[in-house]
């Protein structure tokens, strides 16, 4: 059931305000479970306050009847944030026309295998993977930066690395 959404959360009340929403395609295995394990370790050590895992379909129909309106709004919000910060989420998001068996076609949005959205409290501060057209930042690089920070206090990513993260508390 590719359209079913599942949430899993780990919470650490004493941790800093960072939380990560991880969006993944099914099945949740291989590299996806590796990222989930890393997020779990970061939450257990106090580097993350919280994380969640949500599954999304491989493709979302953009034309005709669409039951994924809320998900499309979330993706549009991610793309808007990236554009406001001189970044792009394409690829891995791709829009294409799919041919149907009856000679018709529909526009679909292909979702990435994984996408991590980082928040400081309720403020979106980073999305991975993303690109500025020259360099691409991955989820692994983002997690590496978090793991390199002090326990209980995520690094000020915007100041300590070249990862595209807004300054804490601003958008």
Backbone torsions as a table, in degrees:
resi	resn	phi	psi	omega
1	UNK	NA	87.8	-174.2
2	UNK	-68.0	-18.3	-177.3
3	UNK	-92.1	-7.1	179.0
4	UNK	-73.4	136.3	-179.9
5	UNK	-107.8	130.1	176.8
6	UNK	-118.2	141.7	177.3
7	UNK	-117.7	137.6	172.3
8	UNK	-132.7	136.7	-179.9
9	UNK	-137.1	145.6	170.7
10	UNK	-119.3	134.1	-177.7
11	UNK	-125.2	139.6	175.8
12	UNK	-133.1	101.8	-174.3
13	UNK	-60.7	-30.3	-175.2
14	UNK	-86.9	-5.1	-176.1
15	UNK	-77.0	166.3	175.9
16	UNK	-62.0	175.4	-173.1
17	UNK	-75.6	-4.5	-177.7
18	UNK	-67.7	136.9	168.6
19	UNK	-139.0	155.5	-177.7
20	UNK	-127.8	131.7	170.5
21	UNK	-103.4	117.5	178.7
22	UNK	-102.1	124.5	177.7
23	UNK	-105.7	128.9	-177.0
24	UNK	-137.6	153.4	170.7
25	UNK	-86.3	157.5	173.5
26	UNK	-86.1	153.6	-4.7
27	UNK	-76.8	151.3	179.8
28	UNK	-86.5	94.5	-178.0
29	UNK	-153.7	174.6	176.4
30	UNK	59.4	-129.4	-176.8
31	UNK	-58.4	-29.8	179.5
32	UNK	-65.1	-42.2	179.1
33	UNK	-70.8	-30.3	176.0
34	UNK	-61.7	-44.7	178.8
35	UNK	-65.2	-41.9	178.6
36	UNK	-62.5	-41.5	177.6
37	UNK	-62.0	-41.4	178.6
38	UNK	-64.9	-42.4	177.4
39	UNK	-62.6	-40.5	178.9
40	UNK	-62.4	-42.6	177.9
41	UNK	-64.1	-41.4	178.5
42	UNK	-64.1	-38.4	178.1
43	UNK	-69.4	-42.0	-179.5
44	UNK	-64.3	-33.1	-178.8
45	UNK	-86.5	-3.2	177.1
46	UNK	90.0	2.8	179.6
47	UNK	-73.7	-34.8	175.1
48	UNK	-111.4	141.8	174.6
49	UNK	-77.1	-29.9	-170.1
50	UNK	-168.3	155.2	167.2
51	UNK	-150.9	157.3	176.3
52	UNK	-136.8	156.1	177.3
53	UNK	-124.5	126.3	179.5
54	UNK	-127.4	132.9	176.1
55	UNK	-90.4	148.4	176.3
56	UNK	-137.0	160.3	-178.3
57	UNK	-72.0	159.8	177.5
58	UNK	-64.9	-36.5	-179.9
59	UNK	-135.7	148.4	176.2
60	UNK	-123.6	124.3	179.4
61	UNK	-70.9	129.4	-178.1
62	UNK	-99.6	-20.7	-178.2
63	UNK	-109.7	159.2	178.6
64	UNK	70.9	-149.6	-179.3
65	UNK	-76.3	125.0	-177.1
66	UNK	-128.5	126.8	179.6
67	UNK	-101.9	9.8	-175.2
68	UNK	-111.4	32.6	-176.4
69	UNK	-57.3	-44.4	-178.9
70	UNK	-65.5	-41.0	178.2
71	UNK	-65.3	-41.6	177.6
72	UNK	-62.8	-37.4	176.5
73	UNK	-63.6	-40.0	177.8
74	UNK	-62.1	-46.2	-179.7
75	UNK	-64.4	-42.3	177.1
76	UNK	-60.8	-38.1	176.5
77	UNK	-63.5	-42.2	176.6
78	UNK	-61.3	-46.0	-178.4
79	UNK	-66.5	-36.4	177.7
80	UNK	-65.3	-44.7	177.9
81	UNK	-58.6	-46.7	-179.2
82	UNK	-60.2	-46.9	-179.7
83	UNK	-61.5	-39.5	178.6
84	UNK	-63.7	-21.7	-178.6
85	UNK	-108.8	17.4	177.2
86	UNK	70.5	26.3	-177.1
87	UNK	-121.5	168.7	177.0
88	UNK	-136.9	148.4	175.1
89	UNK	-105.9	12.1	-179.7
90	UNK	-116.0	130.3	-22.9
91	UNK	-62.4	166.4	24.8
92	UNK	-92.0	-16.0	172.8
93	UNK	-70.2	133.7	179.8
94	UNK	-137.5	136.5	173.6
95	UNK	-104.9	133.0	-179.6
96	UNK	-147.0	166.4	176.2
97	UNK	-101.3	126.0	-179.9
98	UNK	-105.6	133.0	177.6
99	UNK	-84.1	136.5	176.9
100	UNK	-98.0	163.1	-176.9
101	UNK	-63.6	-27.0	-175.1
102	UNK	-92.6	16.8	176.9
103	UNK	89.5	-3.3	177.7
104	UNK	-93.7	173.1	177.0
105	UNK	-141.1	162.9	177.1
106	UNK	-143.0	149.4	176.1
107	UNK	-85.4	134.6	179.3
108	UNK	-130.7	151.1	174.4
109	UNK	-107.4	121.2	176.6
110	UNK	-87.1	129.0	-179.9
111	UNK	-90.8	154.4	177.0
112	UNK	-71.6	159.2	177.1
113	UNK	-58.2	-40.1	177.5
114	UNK	-147.2	148.0	172.9
115	UNK	-146.2	132.8	178.0
116	UNK	-112.8	127.3	175.1
117	UNK	-110.6	121.2	-177.9
118	UNK	-100.8	135.7	-179.3
119	UNK	-125.8	143.5	168.8
120	UNK	-109.6	108.1	-166.6
121	UNK	56.9	-118.7	-179.8
122	UNK	-103.3	9.9	-177.0
123	UNK	-98.9	122.8	175.9
124	UNK	-65.9	124.5	-177.3
125	UNK	-121.7	-7.1	179.1
126	UNK	-172.8	148.5	176.2
127	UNK	-135.0	132.3	-177.5
128	UNK	-134.7	134.2	3.9
129	UNK	-80.0	156.4	175.3
130	UNK	-153.2	166.7	-179.0
131	UNK	-143.0	153.2	172.2
132	UNK	-104.2	11.1	-178.4
133	UNK	97.6	-21.8	178.5
134	UNK	-113.5	-47.5	-178.2
135	UNK	-117.7	143.3	174.9
136	UNK	-112.5	133.4	176.9
137	UNK	-105.3	131.3	-175.1
138	UNK	-102.9	168.2	174.3
139	UNK	-62.8	-41.1	-179.8
140	UNK	-60.5	-42.2	177.9
141	UNK	-63.2	-40.9	177.7
142	UNK	-61.5	-46.9	179.9
143	UNK	-66.6	-36.2	175.9
144	UNK	-58.4	-42.6	179.3
145	UNK	-64.0	-42.8	178.3
146	UNK	-63.6	-43.1	-179.4
147	UNK	-66.2	-28.5	-179.7
148	UNK	-77.8	-16.0	-178.6
149	UNK	-75.6	171.9	178.6
150	UNK	-69.0	146.0	177.8
151	UNK	-61.7	132.3	177.9
152	UNK	85.1	-8.1	-179.7
153	UNK	-142.6	103.0	178.9
154	UNK	-59.1	146.7	-180.0
155	UNK	-65.3	151.3	172.2
156	UNK	-74.5	85.8	-170.5
157	UNK	-56.4	-38.1	-178.1
158	UNK	-65.4	-26.2	-177.6
159	UNK	-95.7	-30.7	-171.0
160	UNK	-100.8	-4.4	-176.4
161	UNK	-149.7	178.8	176.5
162	UNK	-97.7	13.8	177.0
163	UNK	-68.9	140.7	-179.7
164	UNK	-79.9	92.8	177.9
165	UNK	-132.5	137.0	177.8
166	UNK	-71.2	162.1	177.2
167	UNK	-65.4	146.4	-177.2
168	UNK	-56.3	134.6	174.5
169	UNK	84.2	-1.2	177.2
170	UNK	-124.9	164.0	178.1
171	UNK	-126.6	NA	NA
